Every structure is written in C-alpha cells, then in structure tokens.
Amino acid sequence: MTIPAIKNADTGTLAGSGMHILVDHFGSLYLTDVMHIEEALTRAAREAGATILSGKFHKFGGHGGVTGVLLLAESHISIHTWPENDYAAIDIFMCGTTQPDKAVAYLEKHLRPARVEITRVNRGLPEPVVPTV
C-alpha cells in the first residue's frame, strides 16, 4: 500500500512516513512454535518487499508464548502470542515501496486464525520545508 502524498499549495508535495498495521489473531495455530512463527514473519516480510536487517525471537518456558521482532530497513514487524488466551498481537510498520498488506495476508494464511481484527494507521507528519534562497 502506498501512502498518498499530502499536497500543500505553498510548499509543494510532502509524503507521509508509512503504514502501521495492528493485527489481532484469535484462535491461531502455532502460538507456542517459535520456529514456525519466525519462518512465517520472515516470509511475510519478504512477501511485502521489505529488507530484513536482523531478528530476535524468544519462546517463553513451558507452554508459554512467543515474542519476536524483525528489524527492517523499512521499519519493523513483530508478534507477541498468548496461547493461554488463544491470541496473537502482530505489529507491522513499513514505509517506502513495501506492501504491508501482503504481509498481513501471508500471516493470516500461515497462522490460520479463526478470527482477525485489523487496524490501519497512516503514520508521519509532513516534513518541514526549508525555503530555497
């Protein structure tokens, strides 16, 4: 998804910073499987056209959940799971030419939630314009 440019008659065209998508998965599979979740987030980021810089994933003990984050050149994608509540919170923030909705679709297909709630937020304010002399 491309962030539309913000037009200002006095200063020209300015652009937003990116798209932030908050995804709630209810009834997902693999909420305790750190390897499956890491692979799913990695492939989702690639589907969106993002550049992965690094990642860190942690499985909490016993039947605990997973916390994971991928640092992207275009921002980040993260997940926190609560298997005891059958719930996963996913945070996707991407800018540039990425297509974060492709990451959303990939994760839904591969984590197979029973229900999904999505909130999209355009982030960023127009950059200040310094007049040329």
LUMLOSE-536181 format. One record per residue (C-alpha): residue number from 1; x, y, z. Coordinates in nm, 3 decimals. Each point is the difference from the previous one (the first is absolute). Last residue first. Example, Ala and Ser with C-alpha at 12.3 -4.5 7.8 and 13.67 -1.06 7.14 Angstrom:
2
R  nr       x       y       z
R   2   1.367  -0.106   0.714
R   1  -0.137  -0.344   0.066
This chain:
133
R  nr       x       y       z
R 133   1.718   3.107  -0.129
R 132  -0.178  -0.333   0.025
R 131  -0.275  -0.022   0.257
R 130   0.043  -0.274   0.261
R 129  -0.303  -0.227  -0.004
R 128  -0.095  -0.182   0.315
R 127  -0.075  -0.366  -0.061
R 126  -0.366  -0.086  -0.010
R 125  -0.109  -0.198   0.302
R 124   0.044  -0.367   0.037
R 123  -0.210  -0.310   0.030
R 122  -0.304  -0.119  -0.195
R 121  -0.176  -0.237   0.240
R 120  -0.164  -0.330  -0.087
R 119  -0.187  -0.211   0.258
R 118  -0.070  -0.366  -0.075
R 117  -0.208  -0.256   0.191
R 116   0.035  -0.366  -0.095
R 115  -0.205  -0.307   0.096
R 114   0.059  -0.377  -0.012
R 113   0.371   0.061  -0.055
R 112   0.191  -0.206  -0.257
R 111   0.363   0.085   0.083
R 110   0.105  -0.056  -0.363
R 109  -0.285   0.164  -0.194
R 108  -0.051   0.281   0.248
R 107   0.373   0.066   0.010
R 106   0.022   0.021  -0.380
R 105  -0.300   0.233  -0.024
R 104   0.144   0.243   0.257
R 103   0.341  -0.008  -0.169
R 102  -0.165   0.077  -0.335
R 101  -0.180   0.290   0.170
R 100   0.344   0.139   0.087
R  99   0.082   0.077  -0.366
R  98   0.347   0.154   0.004
R  97   0.088   0.295  -0.223
R  96   0.117   0.224   0.281
R  95  -0.139  -0.054   0.348
R  94  -0.088  -0.294   0.218
R  93  -0.145  -0.053   0.347
R  92  -0.150  -0.341   0.073
R  91  -0.104  -0.087   0.355
R  90  -0.151  -0.340   0.077
R  89  -0.185  -0.089   0.320
R  88  -0.074  -0.372   0.036
R  87  -0.283  -0.159   0.201
R  86  -0.126  -0.341   0.117
R  85  -0.016   0.145   0.352
R  84   0.233  -0.257   0.160
R  83   0.195   0.002  -0.328
R  82   0.093   0.367   0.052
R  81   0.209   0.100  -0.300
R  80   0.204   0.313  -0.072
R  79   0.095   0.082  -0.357
R  78   0.218   0.257  -0.173
R  77   0.065   0.163  -0.338
R  76   0.236   0.296  -0.034
R  75   0.115   0.319  -0.180
R  74   0.084   0.022  -0.377
R  73   0.359  -0.125   0.044
R  72  -0.171  -0.265   0.207
R  71   0.057  -0.116   0.357
R  70  -0.185  -0.325   0.046
R  69  -0.160  -0.059   0.338
R  68  -0.112  -0.299   0.199
R  67  -0.178  -0.087   0.321
R  66  -0.129  -0.353   0.042
R  65  -0.244  -0.150   0.245
R  64   0.033  -0.220   0.300
R  63  -0.085  -0.369   0.013
R  62   0.305  -0.066   0.208
R  61   0.252   0.280  -0.019
R  60  -0.029   0.316  -0.216
R  59   0.115  -0.031  -0.359
R  58   0.211   0.294  -0.122
R  57   0.057   0.136  -0.349
R  56   0.255   0.258  -0.117
R  55   0.047   0.132  -0.350
R  54   0.240   0.193  -0.217
R  53   0.019   0.226  -0.308
R  52  -0.293  -0.141  -0.198
R  51  -0.076   0.197  -0.317
R  50  -0.373   0.033  -0.070
R  49  -0.177  -0.096  -0.323
R  48  -0.326  -0.090   0.172
R  47   0.046  -0.369  -0.084
R  46   0.350   0.025   0.154
R  45  -0.143   0.129   0.328
R  44  -0.262  -0.277  -0.002
R  43   0.269  -0.261  -0.065
R  42   0.199   0.110   0.302
R  41  -0.312   0.031   0.217
R  40  -0.112  -0.354  -0.093
R  39   0.348  -0.149   0.049
R  38   0.032   0.157   0.345
R  37  -0.351  -0.117   0.094
R  36   0.065  -0.358  -0.112
R  35   0.330  -0.014   0.190
R  34  -0.150   0.154   0.316
R  33  -0.287  -0.249   0.019
R  32  -0.207   0.104   0.304
R  31  -0.279   0.186  -0.185
R  30   0.020  -0.247  -0.291
R  29  -0.368   0.020  -0.097
R  28  -0.204   0.313   0.034
R  27  -0.326   0.022   0.197
R  26  -0.018   0.379   0.005
R  25   0.248   0.198  -0.206
R  24   0.019   0.374   0.064
R  23   0.178   0.206  -0.266
R  22   0.130   0.353   0.042
R  21   0.108   0.154  -0.330
R  20   0.225   0.305  -0.012
R  19   0.038   0.151  -0.347
R  18   0.283   0.242  -0.070
R  17   0.165   0.338   0.038
R  16  -0.242   0.230  -0.181
R  15   0.105   0.195  -0.308
R  14   0.026   0.370  -0.087
R  13  -0.085   0.177  -0.326
R  12   0.052   0.370  -0.048
R  11   0.052   0.268   0.263
R  10  -0.269   0.261  -0.045
R   9  -0.271  -0.211  -0.167
R   8   0.046  -0.288   0.241
R   7  -0.062  -0.349  -0.127
R   6   0.035  -0.309   0.221
R   5   0.128  -0.297  -0.195
R   4  -0.195  -0.322   0.027
R   3   0.165  -0.284   0.192
R   2   0.041  -0.293  -0.236
R   1  -0.139  -0.339   0.096
